[in-house]
Amino acid sequence: MLKVEIVKVDVSAKKFQKMTDYVAEEKPLHIFLNKTHYATIFCSPSNLKELAIGHLLSEGIVKSVEEIEEIRLKQGGACFVTLKPNIDLEKRLKLLKPFSRVILSACGSPSSYQYSGRLPKITSHLKVKAEVILNSVNRLNSVAKIFGKTGGVHAAAIYKGDGKLLAFAEDVGRHNAVDKTIGIAALNKTDFSTCFLALSGRLTGDIVLKAARTGLPLISSLAAAIDSGISVAKEAHLTLAGFVRGRRMNVYSFPERVAL
């Protein structure tokens, strides 16, 4: 967070007031894979190591943290990730065009969402009580301290099926917040098939694909789902719940994982 001077305009009282406020920060994180620039992600400057790991996992570049030999953060926002010698990085990057990418916090991708590859199928037998899903999404507001002060970030969390919080992160980009939670959980050796993802942002195709690639069987959000997110969820056999607010939610796919 950054402290700034503002002028608050109160139209009802017809007055100006000078005061101090907080705004969310955005900085570039330059990720290098085996010394070659892979991507620059504009993000909130926190949990940067976890963001890099989560992003590589959710984009399918690495299959597990065990494939990473070393990860180093340097001043200036550079993160150097070295994969183990047996990993064919060139083969895994063939599906990514262009190779060197700039990922903006506003959308999380340099281009419109398109996915033509083979989607992973979720086989988890997870079943979560609707009450647990509602409480978990509602809990985001109380845990999100940066949002409470700035109103300028997204929140994401990974919970166990019983509602236990395992990972939480905030970021100016909703994709980054999801990647950070995945990175945190992966470093803690979490079994994603027994967990679900909760977030504050829209359920788009690329967000749902991140969960599918890491084996998360259920996603819930305060916000709406759009057609690409529903399409990916159905093909990946993933449960998608949007508009999780108050005492209700809309379940768009595989509702059998939600128990009353």
C-alpha positions in Angstrom: 0.0 0.0 0.0 1.1 3.5 -0.7 0.1 6.6 1.4 -1.1 9.5 -0.7 -2.5 13.0 -0.2 -6.0 13.5 -1.6 -8.8 16.1 -1.5 -12.1 14.5 -0.5 -15.1 16.2 -2.1 -18.3 16.1 -0.1 -21.1 17.2 -2.4 -23.8 17.1 0.3 -21.9 19.2 2.7 -20.4 21.3 -0.1 -16.9 21.2 1.2 -13.3 20.1 0.3 -11.1 18.2 2.9 -7.4 17.5 2.5 -6.6 14.1 4.0 -4.3 11.1 3.7 -5.5 7.9 2.0 -4.1 4.5 0.9 -3.9 3.2 -2.7 -2.8 -0.2 -4.0 0.6 -0.5 -5.6 1.5 -2.1 -8.9 5.0 -3.2 -9.8 6.5 -5.4 -12.6 7.8 -8.8 -11.8 10.2 -10.1 -14.4 10.2 -13.9 -14.5 13.2 -15.7 -16.1 13.2 -19.4 -16.9 16.6 -20.9 -17.1 18.0 -17.4 -17.6 15.6 -16.6 -20.5 12.9 -14.0 -20.0 9.5 -15.7 -19.8 7.1 -13.0 -18.7 6.6 -9.7 -17.0 3.7 -9.7 -14.6 2.3 -6.4 -13.3 1.3 -7.2 -9.7 1.1 -6.1 -6.1 4.7 -6.3 -4.6 4.0 -9.1 -2.1 4.3 -12.9 -2.2 6.4 -12.6 -5.4 8.1 -16.0 -5.1 4.7 -17.6 -4.5 3.3 -15.7 -7.5 6.0 -17.0 -9.8 5.6 -20.6 -8.6 1.8 -20.4 -8.8 1.8 -18.9 -12.2 4.1 -21.6 -13.6 1.9 -24.3 -12.1 -1.4 -22.8 -13.2 -0.1 -22.2 -16.8 1.2 -25.8 -17.0 4.9 -24.9 -17.4 5.8 -27.0 -14.3 3.8 -30.0 -13.0 4.9 -29.7 -9.4 7.3 -27.6 -7.2 9.6 -30.6 -7.2 10.5 -29.7 -10.9 12.0 -26.4 -9.7 15.7 -26.7 -8.8 16.1 -23.1 -7.6 14.2 -19.8 -7.4 15.8 -16.5 -6.6 14.4 -13.0 -6.2 16.6 -10.0 -6.9 16.1 -6.3 -6.3 14.4 -4.5 -9.2 11.7 -7.1 -9.5 13.5 -10.0 -11.2 12.8 -13.6 -10.3 15.1 -16.3 -11.7 13.6 -19.8 -11.8 15.9 -22.7 -12.7 14.2 -26.0 -13.6 15.8 -29.4 -13.0 17.9 -30.7 -16.0 15.5 -33.5 -16.9 12.7 -30.9 -17.7 12.3 -30.2 -21.4 11.3 -26.6 -21.1 11.3 -25.9 -24.8 8.7 -28.6 -25.4 6.5 -27.2 -22.7 6.7 -23.7 -24.0 5.7 -24.6 -27.6 2.0 -24.0 -26.8 2.7 -20.5 -25.4 2.7 -17.7 -28.1 4.5 -15.4 -27.9 7.3 -16.8 -25.7 8.2 -13.5 -23.9 5.0 -12.0 -22.5 3.8 -8.9 -20.7 0.9 -9.7 -18.4 -1.1 -6.7 -17.2 -3.0 -6.7 -13.9 -6.1 -5.4 -15.7 -6.8 -8.6 -17.6 -4.0 -11.1 -16.7 -3.3 -11.9 -20.4 -1.7 -10.1 -23.3 -4.6 -11.2 -25.6 -8.3 -12.2 -25.5 -9.0 -15.6 -23.9 -8.6 -18.6 -26.2 -7.8 -22.2 -25.4 -7.7 -25.0 -27.9 -5.7 -27.6 -26.1 -6.9 -30.7 -24.3 -8.4 -29.9 -20.9 -7.5 -31.9 -17.8 -10.4 -33.8 -16.3 -11.0 -33.4 -12.5 -11.6 -36.7 -10.8 -11.8 -35.6 -7.2 -14.7 -36.9 -5.0 -14.7 -33.7 -2.9 -18.1 -32.6 -1.6 -18.5 -29.3 0.3 -21.4 -28.1 2.3 -23.1 -25.0 0.8 -22.8 -23.3 4.2 -19.0 -23.8 4.1 -18.8 -22.3 0.6 -20.9 -19.3 1.6 -18.9 -18.7 4.8 -15.6 -19.0 2.9 -16.4 -16.5 0.3 -17.9 -14.1 2.8 -14.7 -14.5 4.9 -12.7 -13.0 2.1 -13.9 -9.5 3.0 -12.7 -9.8 6.6 -9.3 -11.3 5.7 -8.6 -8.8 2.9 -6.8 -6.1 4.8 -5.3 -4.3 1.8 -8.8 -4.2 0.1 -10.2 -2.8 3.3 -7.8 0.1 3.2 -7.5 0.7 -0.6 -10.5 -0.9 -2.3 -8.1 -1.5 -5.2 -7.2 -5.2 -5.1 -8.7 -8.7 -5.6 -8.7 -11.5 -3.0 -8.3 -15.2 -3.4 -8.1 -18.1 -1.0 -7.7 -21.9 -1.0 -9.8 -23.8 1.6 -10.0 -27.4 2.7 -13.3 -29.0 2.1 -14.3 -28.4 5.8 -13.6 -24.7 5.4 -10.1 -24.5 6.9 -8.1 -21.6 5.3 -4.9 -22.9 3.8 -3.7 -20.0 1.6 -4.8 -16.4 1.1 -3.5 -13.5 -1.1 -4.4 -10.1 -2.4 -3.3 -8.5 -5.7 -4.2 -5.8 -8.1 -4.8 -8.5 -10.7 -7.4 -11.3 -10.0 -5.2 -13.8 -11.9 -2.2 -12.9 -9.7 -4.2 -13.3 -6.5 -5.2 -16.8 -7.7 -1.6 -17.7 -8.7 -0.3 -16.5 -5.4 -2.6 -18.8 -3.4 -1.7 -21.7 -5.6 2.0 -21.0 -5.0 1.5 -20.7 -1.3 -0.5 -23.9 -1.1 1.9 -25.8 -3.4 4.9 -24.9 -1.3 3.0 -26.3 1.7 2.6 -29.7 -0.2 -1.2 -29.2 -0.4 -3.3 -31.9 -2.0 -5.4 -29.7 -4.3 -8.0 -32.4 -4.9 -9.3 -32.0 -1.4 -9.6 -28.2 -1.6 -11.6 -25.5 -3.2 -10.8 -22.0 -4.5 -12.7 -18.9 -3.4 -12.1 -15.5 -5.0 -13.6 -12.0 -5.5 -13.2 -11.7 -9.2 -15.1 -12.8 -12.3 -15.0 -16.5 -13.3 -13.5 -16.3 -16.7 -12.1 -19.2 -18.8 -8.5 -18.5 -18.0 -9.2 -18.4 -14.2 -11.1 -21.7 -14.4 -8.3 -23.2 -16.4 -5.8 -22.3 -13.8 -7.8 -24.2 -11.2 -8.3 -27.2 -13.6 -4.5 -27.4 -14.3 -3.7 -27.6 -10.6 -6.5 -30.1 -9.8 -8.8 -27.9 -7.8 -12.3 -29.4 -8.2 -14.5 -26.5 -7.1 -14.3 -22.7 -7.6 -16.6 -20.2 -5.8 -16.8 -16.4 -6.3 -18.5 -13.4 -5.1 -18.7 -12.3 -8.7 -20.3 -13.6 -11.9 -19.3 -16.4 -14.2 -19.0 -15.7 -17.9 -19.5 -18.1 -20.8 -15.8 -19.1 -21.3 -15.5 -19.9 -17.6 -18.6 -22.1 -17.7 -17.5 -23.9 -20.8 -14.0 -24.7 -19.4 -15.6 -25.9 -16.1 -18.0 -28.2 -17.9 -15.2 -29.7 -20.0 -12.9 -30.1 -17.1 -15.5 -31.6 -14.8 -15.1 -28.8 -12.4 -17.8 -27.3 -10.1 -18.3 -23.6 -10.7 -20.3 -21.4 -8.3 -20.8 -17.7 -8.8 -22.8 -14.9 -7.2 -22.0 -16.5 -3.8 -23.6 -13.8 -1.7 -25.8 -13.7 1.4 -27.5 -17.1 1.6 -27.5 -18.0 -2.1 -25.2 -19.0 -5.0 -25.5 -20.0 -8.7 -23.9 -23.3 -9.5 -23.2 -23.6 -13.3 -21.6 -27.1 -13.5 -21.3 -30.3 -11.5 -23.6 -29.3 -8.6 -23.2 -32.8 -7.0 -20.1 -31.5 -5.2 -22.3 -29.0 -3.3 -24.2 -30.5 -0.3 -27.0 -28.9 1.6 
